[in-house]
Amino acid sequence: MRVVNTIREAREARRELGSICFVPTMGALHAGHVSLMELARRSAPRVVVSIFVNPTQFGPREDFNKYPRPLQEDLAKCEQAGVDLVFAPTPAEMYPENVPDIFIDIPALTQTLEGAKRPGHFKGVCQVVAKLFNILTPEFACFGQKDYQQLRVVSEMVRALDMPVDIIACPTRREPDGLAMSSRNQYLSPEDRQRATIIYKALKTAEEQCKAGYKQTNRLTTTVRNIILPHHLLIDYVAAVDPMTFKEAMEVTQPTLLAVAARVGNTRLIDNTVLMP
Ligand code: AMP
């Protein structure tokens, strides 16, 4: 496995690899990331991972500075997963001072949910993903459904700008108690870690209600809120939207994304499920 830190080295190393599947990450790798690498391995002969905590997708009051950066452990996990190349640039390498900022915005998809709660977040995501795609020119790239809106935003950026890359959607990996794996889970105190499991339980209950014939989304989102609230989580949103357009869905007459964002202590967690009609 080769590890490079500069754009020049990344381009040179990439050129020798042939067809690649790319897995962009911010590091602090967990089994969710590893599952993306495994899917990547099945999608192309070579796998490239980036590890970069992208400053432009963090808001001014978010956790950019305290975001975990265990690089040596991350590299060991990549090696173990059979990754061929890791690109781990510094912010100065990605955003030199003499280069103007550029943003790609997809307002149709980013005015709700994460986009509404984290202004500018998806502009930063599109900026860094577009740069990484230009540097590494992958044939395929893997994104997790845990960040469902991000997956849609990146897919639409690729489609709208004719980027020659196939986006592969990867299912959410969970802890045995259902909590969606996240680099931010390690911020949780043992009590908060326990309380966080209620998010998945609430989503599962809504799924069961939906299966039992309750298709009105206001009933299902109310179920989720009512289950979560007694556990002292601060809900950012519980929303039911069309998973393609992110427009609000009133009734589950077609696949519907049920998405939650909530704070447990100081840690903001997101999760979702797709409800079936
Ligand atoms: P991050 O390092 O959080 O930016 O995530 C990098 C990629 O891993 C993104 O495509 C995420 O959607 C994906 N990812 C994060 N957590 C999970 C998970 N629990 N299961 C599957 N994919 C995930």
Residues whose N, C-alpha, C, O or C-beta is under 5 A from the ligand:
A	BS01	AMP	P24 T25 M26 G27 G32 H33 C142 F143 G144 Q145 K146 D147 C170 P171 T172 R173 A180 M181 S182
